[in-house]
Amino acid sequence: MFNLFKNEGKVKDPVCGMKIDKNKTQFSFVDKGETFYFCSQNCKDIFVGDNKKQGQEKKGGCCS
Ligand SMILES: [Zn+2]
């Protein structure tokens, strides 16, 4: 019955695609009012770097 509530904190790391809990991760980034969550500082750096240097080749992410 509380499965829905349990899944509420689950979000996808936009860099590596890993499922993480936004209530547990300490790596987050707000862009234009939207909050993104990451599994590691490395993934966050890649995401933030992509926002700043668009057109550059993407790095692999943390878990590839
Ligand atoms: Zn990641």
PDB file of the backbone (N, CA, C, O) and the ligand in Angstrom, with CONECT records:
HET     ZN  A 101       1
ATOM      1  N   MET A   1       0.829  -1.204   0.000  1.00  0.00           N
ATOM      2  CA  MET A   1       0.000   0.000   0.000  1.00  0.00           C
ATOM      3  C   MET A   1       0.867   1.259   0.000  1.00  0.00           C
ATOM      4  O   MET A   1       0.507   2.273  -0.599  1.00  0.00           O
ATOM      5  N   PHE A   2       2.013   1.180   0.680  1.00  0.00           N
ATOM      6  CA  PHE A   2       2.874   2.353   0.744  1.00  0.00           C
ATOM      7  C   PHE A   2       4.014   2.290  -0.261  1.00  0.00           C
ATOM      8  O   PHE A   2       5.001   3.018  -0.153  1.00  0.00           O
ATOM      9  N   ASN A   3       3.859   1.410  -1.236  1.00  0.00           N
ATOM     10  CA  ASN A   3       4.901   1.285  -2.248  1.00  0.00           C
ATOM     11  C   ASN A   3       5.094   2.580  -3.031  1.00  0.00           C
ATOM     12  O   ASN A   3       6.221   2.958  -3.350  1.00  0.00           O
ATOM     13  N   LEU A   4       3.997   3.250  -3.335  1.00  0.00           N
ATOM     14  CA  LEU A   4       4.082   4.495  -4.091  1.00  0.00           C
ATOM     15  C   LEU A   4       4.886   5.532  -3.320  1.00  0.00           C
ATOM     16  O   LEU A   4       5.729   6.234  -3.878  1.00  0.00           O
ATOM     17  N   PHE A   5       4.607   5.609  -2.042  1.00  0.00           N
ATOM     18  CA  PHE A   5       5.312   6.559  -1.198  1.00  0.00           C
ATOM     19  C   PHE A   5       6.801   6.213  -1.140  1.00  0.00           C
ATOM     20  O   PHE A   5       7.664   7.090  -1.143  1.00  0.00           O
ATOM     21  N   LYS A   6       7.068   4.928  -1.088  1.00  0.00           N
ATOM     22  CA  LYS A   6       8.449   4.463  -0.996  1.00  0.00           C
ATOM     23  C   LYS A   6       9.239   4.844  -2.252  1.00  0.00           C
ATOM     24  O   LYS A   6      10.434   5.130  -2.175  1.00  0.00           O
ATOM     25  N   ASN A   7       8.568   4.848  -3.403  1.00  0.00           N
ATOM     26  CA  ASN A   7       9.260   5.148  -4.657  1.00  0.00           C
ATOM     27  C   ASN A   7       9.381   6.647  -4.925  1.00  0.00           C
ATOM     28  O   ASN A   7       9.984   7.061  -5.915  1.00  0.00           O
ATOM     29  N   GLU A   8       8.817   7.435  -4.056  1.00  0.00           N
ATOM     30  CA  GLU A   8       8.725   8.862  -4.339  1.00  0.00           C
ATOM     31  C   GLU A   8      10.095   9.542  -4.450  1.00  0.00           C
ATOM     32  O   GLU A   8      10.282  10.474  -5.232  1.00  0.00           O
ATOM     33  N   GLY A   9      11.035   9.056  -3.659  1.00  0.00           N
ATOM     34  CA  GLY A   9      12.349   9.686  -3.672  1.00  0.00           C
ATOM     35  C   GLY A   9      13.249   9.221  -4.792  1.00  0.00           C
ATOM     36  O   GLY A   9      14.357   9.732  -4.960  1.00  0.00           O
ATOM     37  N   LYS A  10      12.773   8.237  -5.575  1.00  0.00           N
ATOM     38  CA  LYS A  10      13.630   7.673  -6.617  1.00  0.00           C
ATOM     39  C   LYS A  10      13.660   8.572  -7.859  1.00  0.00           C
ATOM     40  O   LYS A  10      12.623   8.916  -8.427  1.00  0.00           O
ATOM     41  N   VAL A  11      14.862   8.934  -8.255  1.00  0.00           N
ATOM     42  CA  VAL A  11      15.038   9.737  -9.460  1.00  0.00           C
ATOM     43  C   VAL A  11      16.177   9.136 -10.277  1.00  0.00           C
ATOM     44  O   VAL A  11      16.944   8.306  -9.791  1.00  0.00           O
ATOM     45  N   LYS A  12      16.264   9.571 -11.514  1.00  0.00           N
ATOM     46  CA  LYS A  12      17.292   9.045 -12.406  1.00  0.00           C
ATOM     47  C   LYS A  12      18.416  10.070 -12.559  1.00  0.00           C
ATOM     48  O   LYS A  12      18.179  11.248 -12.825  1.00  0.00           O
ATOM     49  N   ASP A  13      19.620   9.592 -12.386  1.00  0.00           N
ATOM     50  CA  ASP A  13      20.785  10.415 -12.666  1.00  0.00           C
ATOM     51  C   ASP A  13      20.833  10.678 -14.170  1.00  0.00           C
ATOM     52  O   ASP A  13      20.962   9.735 -14.950  1.00  0.00           O
ATOM     53  N   PRO A  14      20.731  11.959 -14.599  1.00  0.00           N
ATOM     54  CA  PRO A  14      20.646  12.239 -16.043  1.00  0.00           C
ATOM     55  C   PRO A  14      21.944  11.972 -16.790  1.00  0.00           C
ATOM     56  O   PRO A  14      21.949  11.936 -18.021  1.00  0.00           O
ATOM     57  N   VAL A  15      23.036  11.785 -16.075  1.00  0.00           N
ATOM     58  CA  VAL A  15      24.322  11.554 -16.734  1.00  0.00           C
ATOM     59  C   VAL A  15      24.543  10.070 -17.001  1.00  0.00           C
ATOM     60  O   VAL A  15      24.815   9.681 -18.137  1.00  0.00           O
ATOM     61  N   CYS A  16      24.429   9.244 -15.976  1.00  0.00           N
ATOM     62  CA  CYS A  16      24.738   7.827 -16.143  1.00  0.00           C
ATOM     63  C   CYS A  16      23.499   6.951 -16.180  1.00  0.00           C
ATOM     64  O   CYS A  16      23.580   5.777 -16.540  1.00  0.00           O
ATOM     65  N   GLY A  17      22.337   7.516 -15.805  1.00  0.00           N
ATOM     66  CA  GLY A  17      21.103   6.755 -15.857  1.00  0.00           C
ATOM     67  C   GLY A  17      20.826   5.906 -14.630  1.00  0.00           C
ATOM     68  O   GLY A  17      19.834   5.178 -14.583  1.00  0.00           O
ATOM     69  N   MET A  18      21.692   5.998 -13.648  1.00  0.00           N
ATOM     70  CA  MET A  18      21.511   5.205 -12.438  1.00  0.00           C
ATOM     71  C   MET A  18      20.334   5.739 -11.631  1.00  0.00           C
ATOM     72  O   MET A  18      20.116   6.949 -11.565  1.00  0.00           O
ATOM     73  N   LYS A  19      19.576   4.827 -11.015  1.00  0.00           N
ATOM     74  CA  LYS A  19      18.468   5.250 -10.165  1.00  0.00           C
ATOM     75  C   LYS A  19      18.997   5.552  -8.769  1.00  0.00           C
ATOM     76  O   LYS A  19      19.702   4.745  -8.163  1.00  0.00           O
ATOM     77  N   ILE A  20      18.643   6.722  -8.279  1.00  0.00           N
ATOM     78  CA  ILE A  20      19.124   7.134  -6.969  1.00  0.00           C
ATOM     79  C   ILE A  20      17.970   7.689  -6.147  1.00  0.00           C
ATOM     80  O   ILE A  20      16.893   7.974  -6.670  1.00  0.00           O
ATOM     81  N   ASP A  21      18.217   7.836  -4.858  1.00  0.00           N
ATOM     82  CA  ASP A  21      17.219   8.388  -3.958  1.00  0.00           C
ATOM     83  C   ASP A  21      17.571   9.846  -3.685  1.00  0.00           C
ATOM     84  O   ASP A  21      18.620  10.146  -3.114  1.00  0.00           O
ATOM     85  N   LYS A  22      16.685  10.744  -4.098  1.00  0.00           N
ATOM     86  CA  LYS A  22      17.019  12.166  -3.976  1.00  0.00           C
ATOM     87  C   LYS A  22      17.071  12.621  -2.527  1.00  0.00           C
ATOM     88  O   LYS A  22      17.624  13.678  -2.221  1.00  0.00           O
ATOM     89  N   ASN A  23      16.498  11.826  -1.638  1.00  0.00           N
ATOM     90  CA  ASN A  23      16.567  12.188  -0.225  1.00  0.00           C
ATOM     91  C   ASN A  23      17.893  11.782   0.400  1.00  0.00           C
ATOM     92  O   ASN A  23      18.238  12.223   1.496  1.00  0.00           O
ATOM     93  N   LYS A  24      18.633  10.933  -0.314  1.00  0.00           N
ATOM     94  CA  LYS A  24      19.897  10.447   0.248  1.00  0.00           C
ATOM     95  C   LYS A  24      21.108  11.030  -0.447  1.00  0.00           C
ATOM     96  O   LYS A  24      22.164  11.174   0.169  1.00  0.00           O
ATOM     97  N   THR A  25      20.974  11.364  -1.708  1.00  0.00           N
ATOM     98  CA  THR A  25      22.144  11.875  -2.419  1.00  0.00           C
ATOM     99  C   THR A  25      22.451  13.304  -1.992  1.00  0.00           C
ATOM    100  O   THR A  25      21.547  14.094  -1.716  1.00  0.00           O
ATOM    101  N   GLN A  26      23.713  13.616  -1.944  1.00  0.00           N
ATOM    102  CA  GLN A  26      24.114  14.979  -1.569  1.00  0.00           C
ATOM    103  C   GLN A  26      24.486  15.795  -2.798  1.00  0.00           C
ATOM    104  O   GLN A  26      24.874  16.958  -2.687  1.00  0.00           O
ATOM    105  N   PHE A  27      24.365  15.179  -3.973  1.00  0.00           N
ATOM    106  CA  PHE A  27      24.761  15.873  -5.187  1.00  0.00           C
ATOM    107  C   PHE A  27      23.521  16.300  -5.970  1.00  0.00           C
ATOM    108  O   PHE A  27      22.840  15.470  -6.572  1.00  0.00           O
ATOM    109  N   SER A  28      23.239  17.583  -5.954  1.00  0.00           N
ATOM    110  CA  SER A  28      22.097  18.084  -6.700  1.00  0.00           C
ATOM    111  C   SER A  28      22.465  19.407  -7.358  1.00  0.00           C
ATOM    112  O   SER A  28      23.406  20.089  -6.952  1.00  0.00           O
ATOM    113  N   PHE A  29      21.697  19.745  -8.381  1.00  0.00           N
ATOM    114  CA  PHE A  29      21.980  20.949  -9.138  1.00  0.00           C
ATOM    115  C   PHE A  29      20.662  21.528  -9.634  1.00  0.00           C
ATOM    116  O   PHE A  29      19.849  20.812 -10.219  1.00  0.00           O
ATOM    117  N   VAL A  30      20.446  22.825  -9.404  1.00  0.00           N
ATOM    118  CA  VAL A  30      19.202  23.468  -9.819  1.00  0.00           C
ATOM    119  C   VAL A  30      19.451  24.295 -11.072  1.00  0.00           C
ATOM    120  O   VAL A  30      20.351  25.134 -11.108  1.00  0.00           O
ATOM    121  N   ASP A  31      18.653  24.052 -12.087  1.00  0.00           N
ATOM    122  CA  ASP A  31      18.779  24.781 -13.342  1.00  0.00           C
ATOM    123  C   ASP A  31      17.399  25.250 -13.782  1.00  0.00           C
ATOM    124  O   ASP A  31      16.523  24.431 -14.062  1.00  0.00           O
ATOM    125  N   LYS A  32      17.205  26.539 -13.842  1.00  0.00           N
ATOM    126  CA  LYS A  32      15.934  27.127 -14.267  1.00  0.00           C
ATOM    127  C   LYS A  32      14.746  26.571 -13.480  1.00  0.00           C
ATOM    128  O   LYS A  32      13.699  26.266 -14.052  1.00  0.00           O
ATOM    129  N   GLY A  33      14.918  26.446 -12.181  1.00  0.00           N
ATOM    130  CA  GLY A  33      13.838  26.004 -11.324  1.00  0.00           C
ATOM    131  C   GLY A  33      13.654  24.500 -11.241  1.00  0.00           C
ATOM    132  O   GLY A  33      12.828  24.015 -10.468  1.00  0.00           O
ATOM    133  N   GLU A  34      14.434  23.746 -12.046  1.00  0.00           N
ATOM    134  CA  GLU A  34      14.342  22.291 -12.020  1.00  0.00           C
ATOM    135  C   GLU A  34      15.561  21.730 -11.283  1.00  0.00           C
ATOM    136  O   GLU A  34      16.691  22.167 -11.499  1.00  0.00           O
ATOM    137  N   THR A  35      15.303  20.753 -10.409  1.00  0.00           N
ATOM    138  CA  THR A  35      16.395  20.182  -9.645  1.00  0.00           C
ATOM    139  C   THR A  35      16.791  18.826 -10.214  1.00  0.00           C
ATOM    140  O   THR A  35      15.941  17.969 -10.455  1.00  0.00           O
ATOM    141  N   PHE A  36      18.076  18.644 -10.422  1.00  0.00           N
ATOM    142  CA  PHE A  36      18.610  17.372 -10.907  1.00  0.00           C
ATOM    143  C   PHE A  36      19.440  16.741  -9.794  1.00  0.00           C
ATOM    144  O   PHE A  36      20.087  17.431  -9.006  1.00  0.00           O
ATOM    145  N   TYR A  37      19.404  15.418  -9.752  1.00  0.00           N
ATOM    146  CA  TYR A  37      20.139  14.699  -8.714  1.00  0.00           C
ATOM    147  C   TYR A  37      21.126  13.734  -9.349  1.00  0.00           C
ATOM    148  O   TYR A  37      20.869  13.163 -10.408  1.00  0.00           O
ATOM    149  N   PHE A  38      22.257  13.565  -8.683  1.00  0.00           N
ATOM    150  CA  PHE A  38      23.341  12.751  -9.240  1.00  0.00           C
ATOM    151  C   PHE A  38      23.863  11.768  -8.212  1.00  0.00           C
ATOM    152  O   PHE A  38      23.747  11.983  -7.006  1.00  0.00           O
ATOM    153  N   CYS A  39      24.445  10.676  -8.715  1.00  0.00           N
ATOM    154  CA  CYS A  39      24.962   9.647  -7.819  1.00  0.00           C
ATOM    155  C   CYS A  39      26.327  10.024  -7.275  1.00  0.00           C
ATOM    156  O   CYS A  39      26.750   9.507  -6.241  1.00  0.00           O
ATOM    157  N   SER A  40      27.023  10.925  -7.965  1.00  0.00           N
ATOM    158  CA  SER A  40      28.377  11.257  -7.542  1.00  0.00           C
ATOM    159  C   SER A  40      28.744  12.668  -7.980  1.00  0.00           C
ATOM    160  O   SER A  40      28.084  13.268  -8.829  1.00  0.00           O
ATOM    161  N   GLN A  41      29.802  13.176  -7.386  1.00  0.00           N
ATOM    162  CA  GLN A  41      30.290  14.501  -7.759  1.00  0.00           C
ATOM    163  C   GLN A  41      30.731  14.506  -9.217  1.00  0.00           C
ATOM    164  O   GLN A  41      30.584  15.508  -9.916  1.00  0.00           O
ATOM    165  N   ASN A  42      31.272  13.382  -9.667  1.00  0.00           N
ATOM    166  CA  ASN A  42      31.744  13.270 -11.047  1.00  0.00           C
ATOM    167  C   ASN A  42      30.602  13.491 -12.038  1.00  0.00           C
ATOM    168  O   ASN A  42      30.743  14.241 -13.003  1.00  0.00           O
ATOM    169  N   CYS A  43      29.476  12.833 -11.790  1.00  0.00           N
ATOM    170  CA  CYS A  43      28.318  12.997 -12.673  1.00  0.00           C
ATOM    171  C   CYS A  43      27.810  14.430 -12.646  1.00  0.00           C
ATOM    172  O   CYS A  43      27.435  14.982 -13.680  1.00  0.00           O
ATOM    173  N   LYS A  44      27.798  15.023 -11.474  1.00  0.00           N
ATOM    174  CA  LYS A  44      27.341  16.409 -11.363  1.00  0.00           C
ATOM    175  C   LYS A  44      28.267  17.329 -12.151  1.00  0.00           C
ATOM    176  O   LYS A  44      27.803  18.223 -12.859  1.00  0.00           O
ATOM    177  N   ASP A  45      29.566  17.111 -12.030  1.00  0.00           N
ATOM    178  CA  ASP A  45      30.537  17.940 -12.748  1.00  0.00           C
ATOM    179  C   ASP A  45      30.330  17.843 -14.250  1.00  0.00           C
ATOM    180  O   ASP A  45      30.405  18.846 -14.960  1.00  0.00           O
ATOM    181  N   ILE A  46      30.072  16.641 -14.728  1.00  0.00           N
ATOM    182  CA  ILE A  46      29.857  16.441 -16.162  1.00  0.00           C
ATOM    183  C   ILE A  46      28.595  17.188 -16.601  1.00  0.00           C
ATOM    184  O   ILE A  46      28.582  17.860 -17.632  1.00  0.00           O
ATOM    185  N   PHE A  47      27.544  17.056 -15.800  1.00  0.00           N
ATOM    186  CA  PHE A  47      26.274  17.714 -16.150  1.00  0.00           C
ATOM    187  C   PHE A  47      26.425  19.234 -16.147  1.00  0.00           C
ATOM    188  O   PHE A  47      26.006  19.905 -17.090  1.00  0.00           O
ATOM    189  N   VAL A  48      27.018  19.767 -15.099  1.00  0.00           N
ATOM    190  CA  VAL A  48      27.197  21.214 -14.990  1.00  0.00           C
ATOM    191  C   VAL A  48      28.142  21.697 -16.085  1.00  0.00           C
ATOM    192  O   VAL A  48      27.922  22.758 -16.668  1.00  0.00           O
ATOM    193  N   GLY A  49      29.182  20.935 -16.365  1.00  0.00           N
ATOM    194  CA  GLY A  49      30.124  21.286 -17.414  1.00  0.00           C
ATOM    195  C   GLY A  49      29.455  21.310 -18.775  1.00  0.00           C
ATOM    196  O   GLY A  49      29.755  22.168 -19.605  1.00  0.00           O
ATOM    197  N   ASP A  50      28.548  20.370 -19.008  1.00  0.00           N
ATOM    198  CA  ASP A  50      27.809  20.322 -20.272  1.00  0.00           C
ATOM    199  C   ASP A  50      26.957  21.561 -20.446  1.00  0.00           C
ATOM    200  O   ASP A  50      26.822  22.088 -21.550  1.00  0.00           O
ATOM    201  N   ASN A  51      26.377  22.025 -19.334  1.00  0.00           N
ATOM    202  CA  ASN A  51      25.544  23.227 -19.405  1.00  0.00           C
ATOM    203  C   ASN A  51      26.365  24.450 -19.781  1.00  0.00           C
ATOM    204  O   ASN A  51      25.889  25.353 -20.470  1.00  0.00           O
ATOM    205  N   LYS A  52      27.601  24.459 -19.317  1.00  0.00           N
ATOM    206  CA  LYS A  52      28.445  25.627 -19.549  1.00  0.00           C
ATOM    207  C   LYS A  52      29.132  25.572 -20.906  1.00  0.00           C
ATOM    208  O   LYS A  52      29.239  26.579 -21.606  1.00  0.00           O
ATOM    209  N   LYS A  53      29.598  24.371 -21.269  1.00  0.00           N
ATOM    210  CA  LYS A  53      30.313  24.232 -22.537  1.00  0.00           C
ATOM    211  C   LYS A  53      29.513  23.351 -23.479  1.00  0.00           C
ATOM    212  O   LYS A  53      29.840  22.181 -23.675  1.00  0.00           O
ATOM    213  N   GLN A  54      28.485  23.907 -24.050  1.00  0.00           N
ATOM    214  CA  GLN A  54      27.663  23.117 -24.955  1.00  0.00           C
ATOM    215  C   GLN A  54      28.391  22.891 -26.267  1.00  0.00           C
ATOM    216  O   GLN A  54      29.146  23.745 -26.733  1.00  0.00           O
ATOM    217  N   GLY A  55      28.157  21.752 -26.842  1.00  0.00           N
ATOM    218  CA  GLY A  55      28.804  21.412 -28.099  1.00  0.00           C
ATOM    219  C   GLY A  55      30.031  20.552 -27.914  1.00  0.00           C
ATOM    220  O   GLY A  55      30.540  19.966 -28.870  1.00  0.00           O
ATOM    221  N   GLN A  56      30.513  20.476 -26.669  1.00  0.00           N
ATOM    222  CA  GLN A  56      31.682  19.624 -26.429  1.00  0.00           C
ATOM    223  C   GLN A  56      31.253  18.172 -26.301  1.00  0.00           C
ATOM    224  O   GLN A  56      30.117  17.860 -25.946  1.00  0.00           O
ATOM    225  N   GLU A  57      32.185  17.313 -26.597  1.00  0.00           N
ATOM    226  CA  GLU A  57      31.895  15.886 -26.532  1.00  0.00           C
ATOM    227  C   GLU A  57      31.626  15.458 -25.092  1.00  0.00           C
ATOM    228  O   GLU A  57      32.324  15.868 -24.165  1.00  0.00           O
ATOM    229  N   LYS A  58      30.610  14.632 -24.927  1.00  0.00           N
ATOM    230  CA  LYS A  58      30.249  14.180 -23.585  1.00  0.00           C
ATOM    231  C   LYS A  58      31.227  13.151 -23.066  1.00  0.00           C
ATOM    232  O   LYS A  58      31.692  12.278 -23.800  1.00  0.00           O
ATOM    233  N   LYS A  59      31.530  13.271 -21.786  1.00  0.00           N
ATOM    234  CA  LYS A  59      32.349  12.248 -21.137  1.00  0.00           C
ATOM    235  C   LYS A  59      31.451  11.093 -20.708  1.00  0.00           C
ATOM    236  O   LYS A  59      30.225  11.195 -20.733  1.00  0.00           O
ATOM    237  N   GLY A  60      32.071  10.027 -20.327  1.00  0.00           N
ATOM    238  CA  GLY A  60      31.332   8.785 -20.094  1.00  0.00           C
ATOM    239  C   GLY A  60      30.417   8.772 -18.895  1.00  0.00           C
ATOM    240  O   GLY A  60      29.440   8.023 -18.899  1.00  0.00           O
ATOM    241  N   GLY A  61      30.676   9.558 -17.869  1.00  0.00           N
ATOM    242  CA  GLY A  61      29.931   9.419 -16.630  1.00  0.00           C
ATOM    243  C   GLY A  61      30.678   8.537 -15.654  1.00  0.00           C
ATOM    244  O   GLY A  61      31.764   8.040 -15.956  1.00  0.00           O
ATOM    245  N   CYS A  62      30.110   8.347 -14.511  1.00  0.00           N
ATOM    246  CA  CYS A  62      30.852   7.695 -13.425  1.00  0.00           C
ATOM    247  C   CYS A  62      30.928   6.202 -13.589  1.00  0.00           C
ATOM    248  O   CYS A  62      31.910   5.580 -13.185  1.00  0.00           O
ATOM    249  N   CYS A  63      29.895   5.609 -14.183  1.00  0.00           N
ATOM    250  CA  CYS A  63      29.728   4.173 -14.036  1.00  0.00           C
ATOM    251  C   CYS A  63      29.941   3.414 -15.343  1.00  0.00           C
ATOM    252  O   CYS A  63      29.624   2.226 -15.417  1.00  0.00           O
ATOM    253  N   SER A  64      30.460   4.060 -16.352  1.00  0.00           N
ATOM    254  CA  SER A  64      30.618   3.371 -17.621  1.00  0.00           C
ATOM    255  C   SER A  64      31.988   2.725 -17.730  1.00  0.00           C
ATOM    256  O   SER A  64      32.296   2.097 -18.743  1.00  0.00           O
TER     257      SER A  64
HETATM  258 ZN    ZN A 101      26.011   8.879 -12.057  1.00  0.00          ZN2+
END
